[in-house]
Amino acid sequence: MSDKHEDGIDFGYQRVPKDAKKGLVANVFNSVAAKYDVMNDLMSMGIHRVWKRYTIDCSGVRKGMKVLDIAGGTGDLTAQFSRRVGDTGEVVLADINDAMLKVGRDKLRDKGIVGNVNCVQADAENLPFADNSFDIVTIAFGLRNVTDKPAALRSMLRVLKPGGRLLILEFSKPTTATLNQLYDFYSFNILPKMGQLVANDADSYQYLAESIRMHPDQETLKNMMVEAGYENVDYQNLTGGIVALHRGYKF
């Protein structure tokens, strides 16, 4: 194996220098930010909203809690958390991508959600928050785009309060061969064409499909969370494993 391959990291199915991935991912989300919500509804036939509501329900969030929504993008989880933590709580919408963060900030403002929400441009691998700051940390459909996933998991653990929990909602490995074949066909034949028609960007959606396949499967991600220091780690498959919700605690 060459040194170049050893030093590289996946960007979809490509191998790129590790220090180049963040910029390449940024280009993808700069391109798709304006049509992100529309494409999410089309790609998942609206089911992503069910997955996100289920994540909120599994979070144990209560009034007065402090929540960090990493890779929060256009603010879907943040909006729901904001309503549940109330005036005495706080939600931080964090995203590394300025274009996505701007869309999320504008969307929350249009919904009148401003009082208990702060927006912060932040890298999941090196979160700019004090130790033991948050009751709940979530990352929905963002971990697969992170360059150094173990570093991000450790960073999230650091900012959790003792007794706090991390929830990771992410595309995963379908549980049956038939579903896996259908999902592959959809991802690589339909999704890029949809991206071209709606967002005028087939390449970004080709990358997003590839990034799903390169993401760790359910058991691998569970083990990564345990290695990072989380306890009582479990996961639940949603929609036949197309998506999985992982949960771990800091004690």
PESULRA-V98339 format. One line per field, one symbol per residue. psi: psi as a letter, one per 30 degrees, with the letter a starting at -180 (. if undefined). A space follows every 50 residues. Layout:
psi: ???
//
This chain:
psi: kleeeefllkjbflklkeffeeeeeeeefeefeegeeeeeeeeghfffee eeeeeeeffgklkflkkjjkhfcggeeeeeeeeefaffakkjjkkfkeee eeeeeeeeeefgjeegkkkkjkkffikhllkhfkekkljjhfeffkeiee eeeeeeeefklkflkkkjjlkajkfleeeeeeeeeeefeeeeeeeeeegh ieeefeeeeeeeffkkaeeeeeeeeeefgllhkllkkkhgfekkjkkllk .
//
